Amino acid sequence: MALSGDMSRFDGFERIQANYKIIQDHAVRADVLIPKSLDKSAGKRPVLLRWHGGFLIASGSMFPDFLPLWLLEYALSHSAVFVNANYRLLPESTGAEVLSDMEDLLAWIESDLPILLAAHNVQIDLSRLLVAGESAGGYLSVQSGLSRPDLVKAVIALYPMLDFDPSVYITKGRKPILGNPEYPTSWVEDHIKNMPLNADGRPKPISDDDPPTRVQLAIASAQQGRIPDFLGTSEKLFPMKRVLKEPFTPVLLIIHGEDDSAVPVEGSRKFVQLLGNSQPDTRVSLWTQPGEHGFDVSTTLEDTWLRDGLRPVTEAWLR
């Protein structure tokens, strides 16, 4: 998988870096992107929060290759403030710790982000928050909607990790993940054995893998069905269990490639059916297109299917 690291897709934004939490002496960063074209006298602006992908193991908020171009265009077209978030990564951290980062970031958006942006003469409208993300970020986007239905108005989940049955990811006997070979178990076991430790004996957290050095570790972990082990066992970690007991009120759009070898599209279909059966009033739609994992990275808002799919999301987000 060739990675370019081309940062030009961020040219339309001014970037502000901020640590939204410090844990175990480790700072977890968000990158706040303000459209350079923003008319700062135009009143309060909507917010688009994006969680990055990488199997919850690899990548970082500002790595450009995994961030769909159209998502940035979408923010620019509505003069929205774009919050690009990091979070602690597996397996150094647990799934519960990842979700605590998610919840702390949402709280930070409510309490600290308005103050940070006021120094730049920008105001935001917290009643208009859209959460989006790809792959692992799609998982965190759905989880954001479940944890904060009072705050999140709409969710865009791109080829999201929603079905954590280990058999979904084990690749023996099916197409290899993104064309990668079958990595040996030692890729994962050696990494776990050699993780640097803090003074308290716990692994030192990592929250920004940019440029990604852990992609093979992430793929190996998926190939061997280890990601559920790293997450933990609490029902709160698994969206398919949460929607049976907790309301999901944001408008939800899921986009998935039919040929996805990393996160099979069947998981999205299963989630939509489960959500529809358990909460029939939820406004959810699934749009599939031919293509692999990340098929939409170079897609633009000129694509008719995307404009049509976004229509109910835009209405819920900006009304």
Secondary structure, DSSP 8 states (H G I E B T S, - for coil): ------GGGGTTEEEEEEEEEEETTEEEEEEEEEETT--TTS--EEEEEEE--STTTS--TT-GGGS-HHHHHHHHHTT-EEEEE----TTTS-HHHHHHHHHHHHHHHHHTHHHHHHTTT--EEEEEEEEEEETHHHHHHHHHHHH-TTT--EEEEES------HHHH--TTS--GGG-----THHHHHHHHT--B-TTSSB------SS-S-HHHHHHHHHTT-HHHHH-S-GGG-HHHHTTTS---SEEEEEEETT-SSS-THHHHHHHHHHHHH-TT--EEEEEES--TTTTTT--TT-HHHHHHHHHHHHHHH-
